[in-house]
Amino acid sequence: MLKKKLAIGVIVLFLGISVIPSVVGDNSSFENIIYVDGDNTEGPWYGTEYHPYQYIQDGVDAAGNGDTVFVYSRIYYEHIVINTSISLVGEYREIPIIDGNNTGDVLVINANNTTIRDFTIQNCSKHYLNPGNVVKILSNNNTILNNNINTNDAGDWKHYHSSGIQLINSNYNIISDNIFSSNGCSIDLESSSYNKIKNNIVIKSRFGIGGTSSSNNIISNNQCVDITYGINFYRGKYNEISNNTILNSTIAIETYGNDNIINNTISSFWIGIRVLTGNNIIGNKIDSGMQMGILVEGNKNNITGNKIDSVGYIGALESPGGIFIVESFENIVKRNTISNCKWGITLFFSLENKFIENNILSNNDIGCIFSAPINNKIWLEHIGEKYEPNYWNANYWGRYIVFRKTIFGFYQLSMMPYDLGYGHLFSIPIPGIAYDDNPAKEPYDIP
């Protein structure tokens, strides 16, 4: 009897050894990939490939840090909240569809290190008193890749607060290779920094890519088409806006200070680039605009190596054309090419700007015109310092000029303190001239 029991024990032991690795292996795979299929309406629901969950939220809730939730191509009417660092992956980009049914936020990411890819995500709340977001990010180091993201209503002004993706206090995220369409704001950064937004397509939205109090973000190689405001940053700094293409916009790029705007292509717009203070505007190609190629309303901007062509509606007195600098000081405008514009360069109540080695070619009415305040006692009474005149040197004026080039304009004798905001309204214009003492004999080769 003892020998029989021993033999049975040995057999059971061997069977156990042979079974345990298989079970462990299966459990390990379940921990890595959890499956969701909306067609599994009758269960069972284990999250396995053959018994997937019916709802995405169930799969997300079952996942641990580092797991992948794989979603088959169905339509899912859900609102999803992610609290664990997972990868949420769709079968194809166009479908699966996560649809918020026009209520709330569709997908909220609270966990760091989360990836969302290969979905169509759509239809958050569009109510103007309680707008939603298609994707709302409240965490760091996330990746949003290769999705279609739509609120499906950008036409009504009441709905422009609904966002495709909104980041709030969210840093070091990557938003790449997505397609946004019909959003109030496609990508909205609120107090979010060090994010990379690249290779996205934005179509038919009121706001394309924008931020408030957000710094050190990289916005590169995106396309914005048929949009009111293309790329807009307010109260941030040190953002890089580079190599983007913006077509058919009201204001293509607008930034308020200390940002780098480099090598963008802008066409068919009302205002190409609008800046306030301390920006680098370098190597941009701007053409076929109605009003202004570059509008400067602040000080100490560096405007270098840009090509501005065919800007300013011919026959409209209110169309300044190429570069318009208004009530601004100490800007440097160097080695730009400005051609076929209404007016080449226009200054309004601006002093101590430098214009060096620019090509100013074939502009329809006036190459350059200035309106500069006179440094009289009333004008200086409150600003406390004296500005030097604008400086022109070595520009090419479209033809060979033997001696110095005369630039016509007006000096404004202010009747009220300038800093009260009425200096230009209560002033007496006095015809005046400025000079480029060393005009170039031939155009510069500016890439």
Secondary structure, 3 states (H helix, E strand, C coil): CHHHHHHHHHHHHHHHHHHHHHHHHHHHHHHHEEEECCCCCCCCCCCCCCCCECCHHHHHHHCCCCCEEEECCCEEECCEEECCCCEEEECCCCCCEEECCCCCCCEEECCCCCEEECCEEECCCCCCCCCCEEEEECCCCCEEECCEEECCCCCCHHHCCCEEEEEECCCCCEEECCEEECCCEEEEEECCCCCEEECCEEEEEEEEEEEECCCCCEEECCEEEEEEEEEEEECCCCCEEECCEEEEEEEEEEEEECCEEECCEEEEEEEEEEEEECCEEECCEEEEEEEEEEEECCCCCEEECCEEEEECCCCCCCCCEEEEEECCECCEEECCEEECCCEEEEEECCECCEEECCEEECCCCEEEEEEEECCCHHHHCCCCCCCCCCEEECCECCCCCCCCEEEEEEEEEECCCHHHCCCCCCEEEEEEEEEECCCCCCCCCCC
